[in-house]
Amino acid sequence: MINQIIYYLIIGTMFTLIVDIATWYAHRRGVPVPQDAEWNWYTRSVAILVWPIGVVYFVVGLITALTNNNKK
């Protein structure tokens, strides 16, 4: 039981890290990132706990961005 909770939190932490790196990379490349996309520690903590919902939004946004780039 404890192992499953630890794995769940580790996956959530890795997801949050990936989102933070993606946001940083977008800033670096000059992609306009909305101000509300910047996460504070509270937002990161919530994302770690509800990461499956965040993964769905992330994948949908990624697919939308990739398909929009292919249309241009």
C-alpha positions as CSV (number, residue, x, y, z in Angstrom):
1,M,0.0,0.0,0.0
2,I,2.7,2.5,1.0
3,N,4.7,1.5,-2.2
4,Q,1.7,2.3,-4.4
5,I,1.3,5.7,-2.7
6,I,5.0,6.4,-3.2
7,Y,4.9,5.4,-6.9
8,Y,1.8,7.6,-7.4
9,L,3.6,10.6,-5.9
10,I,6.8,9.9,-7.8
11,I,4.9,9.8,-11.1
12,G,3.1,13.0,-10.1
13,T,6.5,14.7,-9.4
14,M,7.9,13.6,-12.7
15,F,4.8,14.9,-14.5
16,T,5.2,18.3,-12.8
17,L,8.9,18.4,-13.6
18,I,8.1,17.7,-17.3
19,V,5.5,20.5,-17.4
20,D,7.9,22.9,-15.7
21,I,10.7,22.0,-18.2
22,A,8.2,22.4,-21.1
23,T,7.2,25.8,-19.9
24,W,10.8,26.9,-19.4
25,Y,11.7,25.7,-22.9
26,A,8.7,27.5,-24.4
27,H,9.8,30.7,-22.8
28,R,13.3,30.2,-24.1
29,R,12.1,29.6,-27.7
30,G,10.0,32.7,-27.6
31,V,6.6,30.9,-27.6
32,P,4.0,33.1,-25.9
33,V,3.0,31.4,-22.6
34,P,0.0,32.8,-20.7
35,Q,0.8,34.3,-17.3
36,D,-1.4,31.7,-15.5
37,A,0.7,28.9,-16.9
38,E,3.4,29.8,-14.4
39,W,3.1,27.4,-11.5
40,N,3.8,28.2,-7.8
41,W,4.4,25.7,-5.1
42,Y,0.8,25.3,-4.3
43,T,-0.1,24.6,-7.9
44,R,2.8,22.1,-8.2
45,S,1.6,20.3,-5.0
46,V,-1.9,20.0,-6.4
47,A,-0.6,18.8,-9.8
48,I,1.4,16.1,-8.0
49,L,-1.8,14.8,-6.3
50,V,-4.1,15.0,-9.3
51,W,-1.6,14.2,-12.1
52,P,-3.8,11.8,-14.1
53,I,-6.1,14.8,-14.9
54,G,-3.1,16.9,-15.8
55,V,-1.7,14.2,-18.1
56,V,-4.9,14.2,-20.1
57,Y,-4.9,18.0,-20.5
58,F,-1.2,17.9,-21.4
59,V,-1.6,15.2,-24.1
60,V,-4.6,17.0,-25.6
61,G,-2.8,20.3,-25.7
62,L,0.3,18.6,-27.2
63,I,-1.7,16.9,-29.9
64,T,-3.6,20.2,-30.6
65,A,-0.3,22.1,-30.9
66,L,1.3,19.5,-33.1
67,T,-1.6,19.3,-35.5
68,N,-1.9,23.2,-35.7
69,N,1.8,23.3,-36.6
70,N,1.3,20.8,-39.3
71,K,-1.6,22.8,-40.8
72,K,0.5,25.9,-41.2
